[in-house]
């Protein structure tokens, strides 16, 4: 009867074989996802990872809606996974050519983002943008790169708008720069000065044409900063106040005693609102009453806000907007009429740093055009418009 029992060596061999088969199935399942080497020393906390994932879900969800409108295909961008590594290890892990898209923040946030997309996926997006079916391209040309750059420009614009509403301050990006890089044959010089980076991998689905992943890479410090802004809403106010204080300091050398005297003089002025002429202007207080955060602001946060009251903002008025296909835009000539999506009697939109804040009517003041504000957009209305 003892002959029917397996020996310990045979049991160990069977367990080892089962583990190897399980690993093989797991590798086959994740073959389409890029393999990102992760550094053993992980410095992002779980809360920071969750915050970055939430930012990615909201911003890329908005970008997916925009890309879907452009391509007229169902687009889904989901399930961000976050790892920390170095630039060298990341680039060495790339086994095929990628389309590289560099996007910089110009206002609100700072630093650069780099997006890495498979060339096959980029060709499908470009072909759809140029009126194709997404199946006819065999080689990535300069025209394809231009089309991808335009798609990313609109996607990241939507993502920036979503982040503006998330952080409650304007986020503006620069036009993207697009390259094709074969990492096996050439060296890519990134705009990052920091070697350590955070890699966010997104799943990308476009109709039945694309089921892949693309990467968003940003410097480690910038990633920590973005996570902190979501976890601690007062962080941006403190950071902006610190920058404003640095700008207000005189460039000439002063002693420690002189700096202390300046602080002793300015702080009492901030704590006495009646002496600040800017605070007697009623319109500047109206939008703040509609916000929820003003009810819970501490005295320190109020003082920090006072420090940035003189920061200039870009105010623009938009009569209307419309969408035109690339072919129609290229056929425009002098004298062409572009019909907008707003009626002559409708109010015009007023934007501050790219964010819609009010609506009004066009008036003439001393032979100059002006706008009379008729309606202030509440935060609830802004969220409703995004939907």
RODO-2510 file (C-alpha; in nm, 4 decimals, decimal comma):
residues 387
     n   res          X          Y          Z
     1     x     0,0000     0,0000     0,0000
     2     x     0,2900     0,2298     0,0664
     3     x     0,3875     0,2103    -0,2987
     4     x     0,0814     0,4222    -0,3942
     5     x     0,2043     0,7267    -0,1968
     6     x     0,4141     1,0035    -0,3591
     7     x     0,7509     1,0787    -0,2126
     8     x     0,8336     1,4295    -0,0856
     9     x     1,0589     1,4875    -0,3877
    10     x     0,7739     1,4026    -0,6286
    11     x     0,5325     1,6352    -0,4444
    12     x     0,7853     1,9226    -0,4596
    13     x     0,8373     1,8618    -0,8327
    14     x     0,4608     1,8748    -0,9016
    15     x     0,4194     2,1977    -0,7009
    16     x     0,7118     2,3585    -0,8848
    17     x     0,5667     2,2610    -1,2231
    18     x     0,2263     2,4092    -1,1289
    19     x     0,3878     2,7371    -1,0214
    20     x     0,5801     2,7603    -1,3487
    21     x     0,2627     2,7041    -1,5525
    22     x     0,0809     2,9742    -1,3500
    23     x     0,3643     3,2216    -1,4098
    24     x     0,3574     3,1458    -1,7831
    25     x    -0,0173     3,2177    -1,8005
    26     x     0,0286     3,5443    -1,6101
    27     x     0,3064     3,6566    -1,8458
    28     x     0,0924     3,5775    -2,1502
    29     x    -0,1998     3,7741    -2,0041
    30     x     0,0083     4,0897    -1,9509
    31     x     0,2096     4,0674    -2,2734
    32     x     0,0526     4,3827    -2,4208
    33     x     0,1327     4,5953    -2,1163
    34     x     0,4804     4,7549    -2,1132
    35     x     0,7134     4,6098    -1,8519
    36     x     0,8283     4,8925    -1,6276
    37     x     1,1220     4,8230    -1,3953
    38     x     1,0414     4,9339    -1,0438
    39     x     1,3020     5,0611    -0,8010
    40     x     1,3202     4,8734    -0,4705
    41     x     1,3125     5,1947    -0,2666
    42     x     0,9546     5,3157    -0,3074
    43     x     0,9058     5,6696    -0,1813
    44     x     0,5445     5,7329    -0,2845
    45     x     0,2987     5,6585    -0,0060
    46     x    -0,0179     5,4630    -0,0797
    47     x    -0,2236     5,7812    -0,0309
    48     x    -0,0084     5,9600    -0,2879
    49     x    -0,0484     5,6721    -0,5330
    50     x    -0,4245     5,6785    -0,4813
    51     x    -0,4287     6,0556    -0,5358
    52     x    -0,2287     6,0287    -0,8584
    53     x    -0,4604     5,7503    -0,9733
    54     x    -0,7646     5,9680    -0,9035
    55     x    -0,6110     6,2613    -1,0915
    56     x    -0,5321     6,0290    -1,3815
    57     x    -0,8834     5,8827    -1,3886
    58     x    -1,0551     6,2220    -1,3949
    59     x    -0,8186     6,3984    -1,6364
    60     x    -0,7864     6,1052    -1,8777
    61     x    -1,1598     6,0399    -1,8593
    62     x    -1,2128     6,3905    -1,9941
    63     x    -0,9378     6,3356    -2,2534
    64     x    -1,1054     6,0105    -2,3654
    65     x    -1,4328     6,1948    -2,4270
    66     x    -1,2520     6,4496    -2,6430
    67     x    -1,0655     6,1814    -2,8393
    68     x    -1,3930     5,9952    -2,8925
    69     x    -1,5482     6,3090    -3,0450
    70     x    -1,2474     6,3558    -3,2738
    71     x    -1,2221     5,9959    -3,3936
    72     x    -1,5951     5,9160    -3,3841
    73     x    -1,5066     5,5938    -3,2094
    74     x    -1,5703     5,4620    -2,8602
    75     x    -1,2635     5,5500    -2,6530
    76     x    -1,1932     5,4225    -2,3017
    77     x    -0,8887     5,5198    -2,0923
    78     x    -0,8878     5,3444    -1,7550
    79     x    -0,7068     5,1593    -1,4761
    80     x    -0,3913     5,3636    -1,4178
    81     x    -0,1087     5,1715    -1,2517
    82     x     0,1721     5,3672    -1,0881
    83     x     0,5388     5,2756    -1,0482
    84     x     0,8573     5,4610    -0,9594
    85     x     1,1792     5,4084    -1,1530
    86     x     1,4597     5,6020    -1,3248
    87     x     1,4753     5,7429    -1,6755
    88     x     1,7596     5,5117    -1,7733
    89     x     1,5854     5,1952    -1,6589
    90     x     1,2580     5,2997    -1,8215
    91     x     1,4110     5,3773    -2,1612
    92     x     1,6187     5,0573    -2,1541
    93     x     1,2990     4,8562    -2,1040
    94     x     1,1460     4,9779    -2,4330
    95     x     1,1802     4,7024    -2,6931
    96     x     1,0036     4,8734    -2,9854
    97     x     0,9708     5,2245    -3,1351
    98     x     0,7428     5,4673    -2,9549
    99     x     0,5783     5,7980    -3,0354
   100     x     0,6950     6,0439    -2,7697
   101     x     0,4751     6,3430    -2,6825
   102     x     0,6174     6,6152    -2,4570
   103     x     0,3684     6,8458    -2,2824
   104     x     0,4655     7,1297    -2,0467
   105     x     0,2548     7,3138    -1,7907
   106     x     0,2656     7,6909    -1,8399
   107     x     0,0287     7,8001    -1,5615
   108     x    -0,1070     7,6444    -1,2434
   109     x     0,1226     7,3421    -1,2346
   110     x     0,4918     7,3350    -1,3206
   111     x     0,7201     7,0942    -1,5016
   112     x     0,6856     6,8602    -1,7972
   113     x     0,4943     6,5446    -1,8860
   114     x     0,6076     6,2854    -2,1381
   115     x     0,3620     6,0436    -2,2978
   116     x     0,4803     5,7249    -2,4685
   117     x     0,2506     5,5544    -2,7203
   118     x     0,3111     5,2517    -2,9427
   119     x     0,3662     5,3571    -3,3046
   120     x     0,0928     5,1165    -3,4200
   121     x    -0,1608     5,2857    -3,1917
   122     x    -0,0455     5,6307    -3,3034
   123     x    -0,0868     5,5351    -3,6714
   124     x    -0,4429     5,4175    -3,6093
   125     x    -0,5318     5,7438    -3,4321
   126     x    -0,3722     5,9503    -3,7101
   127     x    -0,5445     5,7503    -3,9852
   128     x    -0,8850     5,7960    -3,8192
   129     x    -0,8237     6,1704    -3,7834
   130     x    -0,7452     6,1963    -4,1551
   131     x    -1,0696     6,0246    -4,2535
   132     x    -0,9434     5,6665    -4,2827
   133     x    -1,0746     5,3498    -4,1240
   134     x    -0,7713     5,3025    -3,8992
   135     x    -0,6437     5,0030    -4,0937
   136     x    -0,4677     5,1469    -4,3970
   137     x    -0,1426     5,2897    -4,2554
   138     x     0,1782     5,0883    -4,2678
   139     x     0,4399     5,3531    -4,1886
   140     x     0,4407     5,6485    -3,9502
   141     x     0,4980     5,9694    -4,1498
   142     x     0,5391     6,3346    -4,0525
   143     x     0,1725     6,3867    -4,1395
   144     x     0,0790     6,1121    -3,8943
   145     x     0,2911     6,2770    -3,6235
   146     x     0,1191     6,6119    -3,6858
   147     x    -0,2219     6,4468    -3,6566
   148     x    -0,1209     6,2728    -3,3323
   149     x     0,0120     6,6030    -3,1957
   150     x    -0,3225     6,7708    -3,2687
   151     x    -0,5131     6,4853    -3,1042
   152     x    -0,2909     6,5030    -2,7946
   153     x    -0,3243     6,8826    -2,7874
   154     x    -0,7025     6,8572    -2,7642
   155     x    -0,6888     6,5639    -2,5231
   156     x    -0,4468     6,7373    -2,2867
   157     x    -0,6459     7,0601    -2,3124
   158     x    -0,9508     6,8714    -2,1845
   159     x    -0,7397     6,7042    -1,9176
   160     x    -0,6056     7,0441    -1,8058
   161     x    -0,9616     7,1793    -1,7811
   162     x    -1,0619     6,8794    -1,5690
   163     x    -0,7623     6,9377    -1,3391
   164     x    -0,8516     7,3084    -1,3153
   165     x    -1,1923     7,2152    -1,1765
   166     x    -1,0395     6,9512    -0,9507
   167     x    -0,7778     7,1829    -0,7974
   168     x    -0,9864     7,5044    -0,8173
   169     x    -0,7158     7,6976    -0,9995
   170     x    -0,6364     7,7330    -1,3716
   171     x    -0,4097     7,4744    -1,5348
   172     x    -0,2766     7,5628    -1,8808
   173     x    -0,0473     7,3553    -2,1043
   174     x     0,1840     7,4317    -2,3952
   175     x     0,1353     7,2834    -2,7447
   176     x     0,2770     6,9286    -2,7447
   177     x     0,6018     6,8306    -2,9167
   178     x     0,5880     6,4935    -3,0923
   179     x     0,8719     6,2604    -3,1962
   180     x     0,9192     5,9045    -3,3125
   181     x     1,1983     5,7356    -3,1151
   182     x     1,3464     5,3899    -3,1718
   183     x     1,5085     5,3272    -2,8339
   184     x     1,7125     5,0341    -2,9688
   185     x     1,8883     5,2553    -3,2247
   186     x     1,8930     5,6093    -3,0861
   187     x     1,9220     5,7932    -2,7575
   188     x     1,6326     6,0039    -2,6364
   189     x     1,7099     6,3203    -2,4409
   190     x     1,4149     6,3956    -2,2151
   191     x     1,3398     6,7467    -2,0830
   192     x     1,3603     6,6179    -1,7242
   193     x     1,6493     6,7308    -1,5059
   194     x     1,5571     6,4755    -1,2386
   195     x     1,6586     6,1136    -1,2982
   196     x     1,3915     5,9626    -1,0750
   197     x     1,0470     5,9486    -1,2399
   198     x     0,6940     5,8271    -1,1762
   199     x     0,5327     5,6201    -1,4530
   200     x     0,1529     5,6042    -1,4863
   201     x     0,0320     5,3325    -1,7241
   202     x    -0,3172     5,3726    -1,8755
   203     x    -0,5207     5,1110    -2,0613
   204     x    -0,6332     5,2492    -2,4005
   205     x    -0,9270     5,1050    -2,5964
   206     x    -1,0424     5,2595    -2,9268
   207     x    -1,3421     5,0789    -3,0770
   208     x    -1,2286     4,7365    -3,1941
   209     x    -0,9047     4,8795    -3,3373
   210     x    -0,6868     4,9411    -3,0303
   211     x    -0,6586     4,7505    -2,7022
   212     x    -0,3257     4,8617    -2,5631
   213     x    -0,1518     5,0837    -2,3070
   214     x     0,0210     5,4200    -2,3081
   215     x     0,2465     5,5770    -2,0460
   216     x     0,2527     5,9135    -1,8733
   217     x     0,5917     5,9916    -1,7193
   218     x     0,6656     6,2856    -1,4906
   219     x     0,9481     6,3806    -1,2529
   220     x     0,9204     6,2358    -0,9046
   221     x     0,9009     6,5764    -0,7312
   222     x     0,6267     6,6976    -0,9673
   223     x     0,4264     6,3796    -0,9028
   224     x     0,4563     6,4313    -0,5261
   225     x     0,3470     6,7921    -0,5722
   226     x     0,0361     6,6966    -0,7720
   227     x    -0,0616     6,4334    -0,5165
   228     x    -0,0190     6,6814    -0,2331
   229     x    -0,2398     6,9360    -0,4059
   230     x    -0,5257     6,6863    -0,4054
   231     x    -0,4618     6,5564    -0,0538
   232     x    -0,4074     6,9030     0,0977
   233     x    -0,6142     7,1779    -0,0765
   234     x    -0,4233     7,4529     0,1099
   235     x    -0,0888     7,3372    -0,0368
   236     x    -0,1298     7,5365    -0,3601
   237     x    -0,2193     7,8521    -0,1646
   238     x     0,0885     7,8135     0,0547
   239     x     0,3114     7,7462    -0,2452
   240     x     0,1745     8,0453    -0,4396
   241     x     0,2056     8,2711    -0,1382
   242     x     0,5688     8,1680    -0,0942
   243     x     0,6451     8,2467    -0,4573
   244     x     0,4711     8,5850    -0,4299
   245     x     0,6764     8,6758    -0,1230
   246     x     0,9971     8,5861    -0,3077
   247     x     0,8982     8,8084    -0,6024
   248     x     0,8151     9,1021    -0,3724
   249     x     1,1627     9,0977    -0,2113
   250     x     1,4051     9,3599    -0,3397
   251     x     1,6898     9,2265    -0,5554
   252     x     1,9455     9,4338    -0,3671
   253     x     2,1202     9,2736    -0,0686
   254     x     1,9646     9,3375     0,2717
   255     x     2,0710     9,2376     0,6198
   256     x     1,8825     8,9944     0,8423
   257     x     1,7639     9,2841     1,0612
   258     x     1,6191     9,4663     0,7570
   259     x     1,4282     9,1537     0,6463
   260     x     1,2801     9,1158     0,9941
   261     x     1,1669     9,4789     0,9885
   262     x     0,9927     9,4278     0,6549
   263     x     0,8060     9,1277     0,7906
   264     x     0,7021     9,3170     1,1036
   265     x     0,5604     9,5986     0,8914
   266     x     0,3766     9,3935     0,6293
   267     x     0,2092     9,1343     0,8516
   268     x    -0,0010     9,3846     1,0539
   269     x    -0,1140     9,5406     0,7237
   270     x    -0,2444     9,2043     0,6074
   271     x    -0,4334     9,1518     0,9337
   272     x    -0,6178     9,4892     0,8928
   273     x    -0,8502     9,4544     0,5916
   274     x    -0,9846     9,8103     0,6264
   275     x    -0,6467     9,9501     0,5237
   276     x    -0,6355     9,7435     0,2035
   277     x    -0,8110     9,9364    -0,0783
   278     x    -0,8396     9,6185    -0,2847
   279     x    -1,0752     9,4639    -0,0276
   280     x    -1,3306     9,7461    -0,0640
   281     x    -1,4104     9,6314    -0,4183
   282     x    -1,7361     9,4367    -0,3950
   283     x    -1,7163     9,2358    -0,7200
   284     x    -1,3961     9,0613    -0,6081
   285     x    -1,5825     8,9167    -0,3071
   286     x    -1,8943     8,7944    -0,4852
   287     x    -1,7500     8,4795    -0,6485
   288     x    -1,5998     8,3719    -0,3149
   289     x    -1,9427     8,3631    -0,1448
   290     x    -2,0527     8,0922    -0,3865
   291     x    -1,7603     7,8686    -0,2890
   292     x    -1,7707     7,6192    -0,0057
   293     x    -1,4045     7,6417     0,0930
   294     x    -1,4339     8,0085     0,2031
   295     x    -1,6494     7,8975     0,4963
   296     x    -1,3704     7,6824     0,6375
   297     x    -1,0608     7,8878     0,5541
   298     x    -0,8271     7,9573     0,8417
   299     x    -0,6887     8,3030     0,9152
   300     x    -0,3525     8,1943     0,7754
   301     x    -0,5124     8,0889     0,4469
   302     x    -0,6952     8,4225     0,4254
   303     x    -0,3662     8,6071     0,4740
   304     x    -0,2087     8,3916     0,2035
   305     x    -0,4910     8,4820    -0,0347
   306     x    -0,4347     8,8518     0,0398
   307     x    -0,0758     8,8117    -0,0781
   308     x    -0,1875     8,7196    -0,4306
   309     x    -0,4682     8,9729    -0,4798
   310     x    -0,2482     9,1751    -0,7167
   311     x    -0,1552     8,8779    -0,9390
   312     x    -0,2709     8,9624    -1,2962
   313     x    -0,5193     8,7290    -1,4684
   314     x    -0,5981     8,6913    -1,8377
   315     x    -0,9623     8,7795    -1,9090
   316     x    -1,1070     8,6851    -2,2483
   317     x    -1,4537     8,7062    -2,4027
   318     x    -1,5741     8,4375    -2,6456
   319     x    -1,8585     8,5162    -2,8846
   320     x    -1,9017     8,1500    -2,9763
   321     x    -1,7291     7,8323    -3,0858
   322     x    -1,7651     7,5695    -3,3547
   323     x    -1,5984     7,2501    -3,4746
   324     x    -1,4785     7,2032    -3,8304
   325     x    -1,3085     6,9043    -3,9962
   326     x    -0,9485     6,9487    -4,1048
   327     x    -1,0453     6,9476    -4,4733
   328     x    -1,2860     7,2402    -4,4281
   329     x    -1,0291     7,4418    -4,2320
   330     x    -0,7685     7,3899    -4,5050
   331     x    -1,0154     7,5168    -4,7678
   332     x    -1,0754     7,8484    -4,5879
   333     x    -0,9843     8,1594    -4,7860
   334     x    -1,0069     8,5334    -4,7355
   335     x    -1,3750     8,6219    -4,7127
   336     x    -1,4875     8,2830    -4,5822
   337     x    -1,7563     8,2967    -4,3142
   338     x    -1,7346     8,0724    -4,0093
   339     x    -2,0737     8,0169    -3,8475
   340     x    -2,0599     7,9906    -3,4681
   341     x    -2,2763     7,7713    -3,2481
   342     x    -2,4307     8,0676    -3,0616
   343     x    -2,7196     8,2934    -3,1625
   344     x    -2,6916     8,6703    -3,1973
   345     x    -2,9118     8,7255    -2,8906
   346     x    -2,7239     8,4840    -2,6651
   347     x    -2,4876     8,6156    -2,3955
   348     x    -2,1133     8,5907    -2,4516
   349     x    -1,8876     8,3781    -2,2313
   350     x    -1,6258     8,5407    -2,0076
   351     x    -1,3155     8,3347    -1,9276
   352     x    -1,0453     8,4008    -1,6678
   353     x    -0,7234     8,2107    -1,7399
   354     x    -0,9194     7,9692    -1,9570
   355     x    -1,1951     7,8996    -1,7006
   356     x    -1,5549     8,0101    -1,7653
   357     x    -1,6618     8,2372    -1,4774
   358     x    -1,9434     8,4574    -1,6112
   359     x    -2,1705     8,5543    -1,9011
   360     x    -2,2618     8,8984    -2,0257
   361     x    -2,3647     9,1286    -2,3086
   362     x    -2,1415     9,3247    -2,5435
   363     x    -2,1608     9,7026    -2,4892
   364     x    -1,9763    10,0055    -2,6270
   365     x    -1,7931    10,2282    -2,3784
   366     x    -1,6128    10,5394    -2,5064
   367     x    -1,5908    10,3915    -2,8579
   368     x    -1,4422    10,0685    -2,7154
   369     x    -1,6124     9,7322    -2,6888
   370     x    -1,6856     9,6078    -2,3396
   371     x    -1,8894     9,3397    -2,1660
   372     x    -2,1588     9,3953    -1,9064
   373     x    -2,1716     9,0961    -1,6701
   374     x    -2,5201     8,9480    -1,6404
   375     x    -2,4553     8,6137    -1,4729
   376     x    -2,1789     8,4693    -1,2517
   377     x    -2,1168     8,0987    -1,3130
   378     x    -2,1382     7,9027    -0,9873
   379     x    -1,9142     7,5988    -0,9185
   380     x    -2,2207     7,3741    -0,9534
   381     x    -2,2908     7,5147    -1,3006
   382     x    -1,9269     7,4628    -1,4041
   383     x    -1,9418     7,0949    -1,3053
   384     x    -2,2746     7,0563    -1,4880
   385     x    -2,1243     7,2074    -1,8051
   386     x    -1,8360     6,9578    -1,7903
   387     x    -2,0845     6,6720    -1,7941
***
